[in-house]
Amino acid sequence: MTTTTRPVRDPASAGPRSGLPERLPVGGRTDRPRSTAARAPGRRLKALLLDHRAVRRVLPLAVAAVVLLPLAVAFPGAGSWPSALAVDLSGPLGRAGDWIIDNRDGHPLFLYFFGHVSNAVVVSVRAVYGVLLAAGWTGVTALAGLVALRLAGLRLAVTCAAAFAVCGLLGMWVPTMQTLALMVVAVAASVAVGALLGLAAGLSPRADRALRPVLDTMQVLPAFAYLLPMVLVFGIGVPAAVLATVVYAAPPMARLTALGLREADAGVLEAAHSLGATGRQRLLTARLPLARRQILLGVNQAIMMALSMAVIASVIGAGGLGDRVYQALASVDVGAALAAGIPIVLLAVVLDRTAGAAGARLGADPVPPHRQPLLRRVFEGWYGRLLTVLTAVAAAVAGRMAGTSLWPGSWTVPIAEPVNRAVGWMTDHLYSGVPVVGGTADWAARFTGWILDPLRSGLQATPWWLLLLVVGALGLLAGTWRTALTGVLALAAIGVLGVWEPSLDTLSQVLAAVAVTLVLGFAIGIAAARSSRARRLLRPVLDVCQTMPQFVYLIPVVALFGVGRAPAAAAAVVYALPAVVRITTEGLREVSPAALESARSLGATGTQQLRQVQLPLARPALLLALNQAVVLVLAVVIIGGLVGGGALGYQVVLGLAQGDLATGLVAGAAIVCLGLMLDRITQPAKEA
């Protein structure tokens, strides 16, 4: 018979069964006073409650409920924000707008500061536009093709030349040059401002802490929110459009510049310091060269955001391609809108590919001359740059000598009439009456009647204090009490501004569009992550969709669904879908192969691996997709006010169109608060 010897337990580690206390006091003392021992269970219970995470999260919400419930009793109402808690800003804002308009030509602030800024912008845009017109279509096309040839090769060169040729064939050469001139000035200013801010944030932790909340807020604001302050100061025209574009496009440049400077190799910086280099020498010879890839990525992002904003700024008199799209959408002329929208897309693709090729080439291993194509070899080096300029000048001179500096009118291919006929056929055959599935107008009507209307009615009927509590609860679940407080204050500010119901209308459209975007985006992203063929097929589509400006997405939805809130939501879904698909795909593909192999070895099926391994491990990426979906959908839902989306977007457009700055500014401030609230209650999840 075998006896099992139990190990002797240390009395200090004995549990409750040994008759000793489970945890001895510090120093092993047990002779504490009776009164302290009697109070110990109460203290332990209090500490346990305060240390519990759920209690810590619910406690601020309970305090908020205690504060809000008396206000709800004192200011009863159905669901609307109490009028006693609202502030009518139309009078003060109207008087402020009138004062600015009356003193714009005589006050020293406008004469000696804003006036000089406005004149500098106008002169710069006119100078660039004059150079483009002087170069003619031959010079511009040749220069674009040769630059692309030097950076990436013959394929991109042909793409650039073909893109500019299509702009001419569609009869949009002059508007394209107007947009390009505005882009050149705006991007140059955005890069300069963003680089200076990024330099300060990258070199000074104090400046980084000061700039971070500002840049965070600026990057979540919809584009329309930038237009009204610029119009108020500079009036309708090119200066307001350019400066709004600069403010909108500078934050990504600043962020990426600061990131590149902070992530510079410490070993290289230490070596430069040991060699006696000064701070300026270390910056110029070490930090900036090490951060040049991030800086060039910031330039790329600034270019794309500037193009998007330059198109939207047509609402305030920017002119160019955006103005053609805006005028066509205002008259529901889909053909004319498409004729101007195609050059916008081509311009975005050309700029994105060229900047991307420059970034890929920077820092890459040099290709030996004997392995380069002949044309790349000819245009390589400093003499290649000189040859590029001389060839472009020769092409421009040849075009002017031939009398074709502008694109010949006989070479245009009008597409507006055929497209409008196609839209008319769609209206007659696809809008309604399609067997089984119904038409696109039927889909829009059902989406409006079954989803948008009930959601809007439900939000507007919900007591205001309950919505504040819900936002606070979501903020606590997503982050900290600061997150909840920011969300609650932002929502309360909307009520104080007196635009509670239009804001809830906009919120209902955002929530519905985000739900559709997430369902479609997660489904497509899962399919792309599990199938390399689907991923290859989706890649070019996603690339093109992510380079298209927001304004362009309104054209196809108006052609398919007409005007209204459903088309605005559909445009928002199409705009946000590529980002959600990309983030979901990358998040699922980056799941550890060891975890998947372990699941397969235990006999898990593909569905079980997805549900129990991939989706839980990809949770941070999925939450990031949620955050991006919310921000991107809000941006396009606001623009949807141009095509019947109503709510805050319509009030902004109305304020801009009628010069009612009070209405437009209040709506713009509400958009800022709504964007801040939606971003804050999802941003902590993004940072997880």
Secondary structure, DSSP 4 states (H G I P E B T S, - for coil): -PPPPPPPPPGGG--GGGTS-SSPPGGG-----HHHHHHHHHHHHHHHHHH-HHHHHHHHHHHHHHHHHHHHHHS--SSSPPGGG----HHHHHHHHHHHHHHTTTSHHIIIIIHHHHHHHHHHHHHHHHHHHHHHHHHHHHHHHHHHHHHT-HHHHHHHHHHHHHHHHTT-HHHHHHHHHHHHHHHHHHHHHHHHHHHHHHH-HHHHHHHHHHHHHHHHS-GGGGHHHHHHHH-SSHHHHHHHHHHHHHHHHHHHHHHHHHTS-HHHHHHHHHTT--HHHHIIIIIHHHTHHHHHHHHHHHHHHHHHHHHHGGGGT--HHHHHHHHHHHTT-HHHHHHHHHHHHHHHHHHHHHHHHHHHHTTSPPPPGGGS-HHHHHT-HHHHHHHHHHHHHHHHHHHHHTT-SSPPGGG----HHHHHHHHHHHHHHTSS--TTT--HHHHHHHHIIIIIHHHHHHHHHS-HHHHHHHHHHHHHHHS-HHHHHHHHHHHHHHHHTT-HHHHHHHHHHHHHHHHHHHHHHHHHHHHHHH-HHHHHHHHHHHHHHHHS-GGGGHHHHHHHH-SSHHHHHHHHHHHHHHHHHHHHHHHHHTS-HHHHHHHHHTT--HHHHIIIIIHHHTHHHHHHHHHHHHHHHHHHHHHGGGGT--HHHHHHHHHHHHT-HHHHHHHHHHHHHHHHHHHHTTHHHHT-
